[in-house]
Each structure stands twice: as structure tokens, then as C-alpha cells.
Amino acid sequence: MTILVTGATGAIGSQIVHRLVDEGASVRAVVRSPEKASLPAGVDVRKGDMTDIASMRAALDGVSTLFLLNAVVADEVTQAILTLSLARDAGIERIVYFSVFNADRFTDVPHFTGKYTVERMIEEFDLPATILRPCYFMQNDVSLKEVIAKNSVYPMPVGSVGVSMVDTGDIAQIAAAFLLKRERSATPLPREVVELVGPQAMTGSALAAIWAEALGKPVNYGGDDLDAFEAQMASRAPSWVARDMRLMVGRFQQDGMAANDDALARMSELLGRAPRSYRDFAFDTAKAWAAE
């Protein structure tokens, strides 16, 4: 009995691998560059690419449970659909798929509607899967150190409706638990959808205020200028990514990404505690920045 983890060297996948190993699970990781992968001893590391059918067929051979996570790339849907079809061929009946919060609503955002297309395949073929729908990761903001800490601006134009940002550690804990639950079940479990959220819907001004308190100096919200945001993103990423991100934060501004009470209660139930707050994340991150 083996759990295959895709995206095993990323921010989420690597944490999941460590948690599974700590629980004594047999783990296989499919990565593009095994020589660069830093994974725990005992992990079966396989070279593979989700657009390379032969490599994925080999990686799935003998696997009982699949964790499917795709990066935001131009062929994300193709990668996911192909991998799920190969998993069906291999008789894998235990799946955890990593989608996104509001995948079914933000149909104009490419990587959201792409993930929902994959969800539709899971539903149509009645695949025994847990679909995880995480909100915006708190840890995305670690990359904003230069702007937040040095320029005293919180730059993500998330707007004034509110986004229930979630901690990647909470995500990994829950994802690993679902993988182990499915892996250890004597029979395939029913399909389910689980929203992964933080305890508060954060606005741009609220985020700036938290950083001001954490850093001990004024921090301003950078505002809601989507043209400027897209141009800045395009200066360091492909133009299609910049457009995708612009459409995403545009929906944040218009509709928000706020969790309901049921989702928050489920998070606390799954974690055995309240989900980590953005305030705690910001204070811990500010301390880490100060120690660098």
C-alpha cells in the first residue's frame, strides 16, 4: 500500500510528505528532477512529468492512494485529467485532489475554472475522492517582504470584501489526514468536498494594520489598482499568469473569498483546534524577518 504525492517538493506537497512519513506511511513522490529533491529518507522518489504518459504510468504502478496537486501552469487541466485517467486505468480508488476555494464560482479566472473542470471529471466518473478547496495561502505573502518590511506597503489588491486566508501548515495537516484515512480504509470512501479556510475574512486595510502592528511601524494598503498590479506581475512572470492573477484579485475585490460558519467549524473539527490566524502568521513572519 503506497501513497503517491504529486507536487512533492512544493510548499504544500513537501509538508504532506513529511507528515505521511512521520505517520509511517509508504510514500512515493513524483518529481521532475530527483537529483534536486530534498525529501525524507525512505521516500520512493520517481522522475516523472504529468504530460509524460510513460513516466506517470510507471509512477502510478502499485499505488493505492493518489494526492493530485497541479501547479498553476498553462496546461494544468491537461496534466490533471491525464493523471486521473491513468489512475483509473491503474485501479486506484483512493484520491485526494487539490482544488481551490470558489472553483465553482470564479469561472472567469483560468486556474479556478480549470480546477473545477477536474472536479467535474471526478464527479462524472464517481471517483472516490476528497476534493480540497483551499483559500488564498497566508504564506504567499512571505514573498512580499521587500514591499511590506522595507517600503511599508501591503501590496496585494485584495479589496474590502474579505478573503479567509489559510495557513499552509493547516492545509498540509488536513490533507495528510485525509490521505491516511482513505489509505487505511478497507473500502473506498464516498466523494466529498472540503473547504480549507482561515478564521477571519481579511481586507486590504486590515492586513496593512496587522503588518503595522507586527513590524512596529506604519504600513499602508497599496490600493485596488488592477492595471498596476497586472503590469507589476507581468514584469516577473509570463503575461498569461499576470492576467490570471489580475482576474483572481478582481474577483476578491468584487465578491470576496470569505468562509461561512460551517466551513470554519469543519476546519476546527479537522484540526482539533482553531485554524491559525493571519495575525499569528504575520507576527511569526516579522520575527523571522528580523532574525535574518
Protein Blocks (a to p, Z undefined) as FASTA:
>chain_A
ZZddehklmmklmmmmmmmmmnopacddddfblmlpccdehiacddddfklmklmmmmmg
opabdcddddddfklmmmmmmmmmmmmmnopabdcddddehklmmmmbmklmmmmmmmmm
mmmnopacddddddddfklmmmmmmmmmmnopafbfgbjnbpcdddfklmmmmmmmmmmm
mmmpmbdcdddddddddfbdcdfklmmmmmmmmnopacddebjafklmmmmmmmmpcfkl
mmmmmmmmmmmmmnopadcfklmmmmmmmnopacddfklmmmmmmmmmmmZZ
